[in-house]
Amino acid sequence: MSLQQQVTQEFQKRFGSAPSAVVRAPGRVNLIGEHTDYNDGFVLPMAINRATYIALRPREDGQVVAHSLDFDETAKFPLSKFENEQAGWSEYVKGVTWVLKAAGYTLQGWDGVLAGDVPIGAGLSSSASVELATARAFGVTSNLPWNAATMARLAQRAENEWVGMNCGIMDQMISAAGVENHALLIDCRSLDTQLVPLPPNTSIVVLDTATRRGLVDSAYNERRSQCEAAARFFGVTALRDVTMEEFHSRAAELDEMTRRRARHVISENDRTVEAAEAMRRGDAVRLGVLMNASHDSLRDDFEVSSDNLNIMVRCAQAQESCYGARMTGAGFGGCAVALVHSESAETFADAVSATYQKTANLTPNIYVCSATNGAEVL
Ligand code: GLA
């Protein structure tokens, strides 16, 4: 049974009649453009065929009653007054409720059943998918105008200020604005987007190392401050405004660490823009080369990879059917992404699974992914 059917059936059981709508918002995988979003730079993610679904029906009494199938837990709160209880999944629902109210929207409550298949904590943006699904749910009950960039900004604010994770805009933006069969080149300063088709006869494979790193928040915030310090040194708003030539002309004045952090961000922005061009030409070979270079830069200059991510990327790159591979998302654990020949995608997955298992002594999770739409009413 599909997740859409599961939430519909459970809704019927719990609330006594059919839902009036089912909404869906996806997780994402980033093809290239890592740790560039909070530097006002470029990212190139796609929305994936793993998502959060909510079956829902408006309520008239100003309450939200949301049941999570995955956690077998119900959250109930009045729109007029609710607090952050650090209660896990439901704080994403409350956070979005809070931010929509703060933005001045008049909200109507709902009964809902949620379920998702974005693995939690794997770096595939399960939280953004819950946030955007919640925004869509309110969109239905409260007749909100749907503008992907506006909703993404609000969801990011919920994540920053309600949940307390200081993320950039990428995850919320792609979950809001993804388009089937395409990646999205996002300018994280203007939030302008361009649709970029996947090269013909290629598949995107997500390679979950089965490792998670708890300290990712503090390391992430540290990288952000290092990037801000580098931008101050160059006298610009964000590293997006520094070209590779400008960087080289003053690189010697920077301390070693700041130099490496800045070099990653500036070169990654260039790679991302070039990757979109390669995709438009259907040039999978060039895209693969850029993905490999991105990994090296994240590993050596930005220092956000991990032993297991490096092993996974090497296992993937060693396969003949692989154009390129890199870690994806914040890093330190979680997933890598590979670009492979479509005909060999399943063989690739089996081979990488076997070699990773042998080398890392861990069982990975491997998904051949398709690019889907962003948050939508089904
Ligand atoms: C996490 C954040 C994003 C982005 C990536 C790194 O996924 O949520 O905003 O910064 O890390 O590219």
Boltz pocket constraint, residues with backbone or C-beta under 6 A from the ligand:
constraints:
  - pocket:
      binder: B
      contacts: [[A, 33], [A, 34], [A, 35], [A, 36], [A, 37], [A, 38], [A, 123], [A, 167], [A, 168], [A, 169], [A, 170], [A, 171], [A, 329], [A, 330], [A, 331]]
      max_distance: 6.0
